[in-house]
C-alpha cells in the first residue's frame, strides 16, 4: 500500500530588480502557480531537496541562492489530484535571495511558464490560502530583516 503522507521542500526565491519580486512557476500538470518545490528523496534533507528542486525546475544553482537564516515555514494539506487523493502533504519552504538577479529562469518540463511578481501581487493572485500565508510571512520577514 502506498504511503498516505508526502513530504516536499522548496524555496520562495526573491530578487530585487528593480523592486522586490518572488518567482512563481506554473505547473504543467495542475496549471497552478507556486514557488519551486518537489518531493524529498530518501536520505535527503529538506534543504537539500529545496536546492535540488530549485535548480531542476528553474535553473538556479545553490551557489546563486542565499538562504535567509531564521525563515522556515511548513504547509500541511490534503492532496486532491486523482492519483494522490486523500494523501497528506507537508511542504517545507525556505526563503532565498537570488545573488545574480539578472540570471535567466530555465524552466523544466514540469512547468509551462514563470512570473516574477511583487509580494502584494503574489498574495492577491494566490488561489490557496496556505500560499497567501507563505508569501505574507516571507514579505513580513524581509521587512523585519
C-alpha angles and dihedrals in degrees: 000000000000118000114264093218130067127192126203137169136199148157130251093219119202138182137183108228101157094319133018110283136170127214119243124184127203113228115232089211103047102014088228122139122230146128121289110282141142147170121302110244120221111280093013124121122228090251093050089051093048092052093044094048093046090053094045096045103035106016098244114137120216092250089063093054126077110199115218109239113233098023119112128136131183120207118196124193145141118259119233104186111120093245093048103029113155097010117132115232130199114195117190117203131196127189118238136181118218105234093203103041092185096059111118124243114246107200122210122220087265090075135049102194145002136210134193104215135177114248092252093054092044091052093047095049099042110114095199122068091218090060090048088053092047094051091044092051091048092049092048092046091054092048089055095045 
